[in-house]
């Protein structure tokens, strides 16, 4: 299972970007490019019912920009959902509990970073 700390550490080590917390009411972490200020990741907690799961347990999720074709494929796998509070064609929500191997998640973070460079 991947953790919030692993995500934050990976993004800092790879891109030297610290999380921004623009929402005073919650503990969401936004990761944005320094130059263009575009978001490439949003880390937050939501209850499972917000993702149409049969639970009200708190989940740590990560929203990432994705190629629409890949998003459709990924959503057929456990742990991937249409983006929560984002454009559902270009973003995907990832349940961090589903990743035992962080390298798969790291690849998705890197792709999101690349897609939002310009």
C-alpha positions, 0 to 999 in steps of 0.5 A: 500500500502506497502512502501520502508521505511516499507521494510527497517525498517522491514528488519532492525528490524528483521535481523539488516541488513541495505541496501547496495547501490552498484549501483552508478547510481540508488537508488537500495537497496540490502539486503544481509546476513552478513556471506555469502554476498548472496542477499535475497532482492533487492528494486528498482524503475522501470517503469511499461513497464519494467514489461510489464505493460501498463504504464511508471509510476515509480513503487517501486518493491522488488525482492525476492528469492522464491521456483519455484513452489510458484513463478508460483502460485504467478505470477497468482496474481496481483502484482507478476511478473517474476523477473526483472533482476534476475533468473526468476525460483528462484526469483520473482518481487513484486509490493509494491503498491499491499500490503495493509497488510504488513504481507504477504510481510513480510512472503515473505521476511522471506522466501527469507532470509531463502532460501539464508542462505547457 
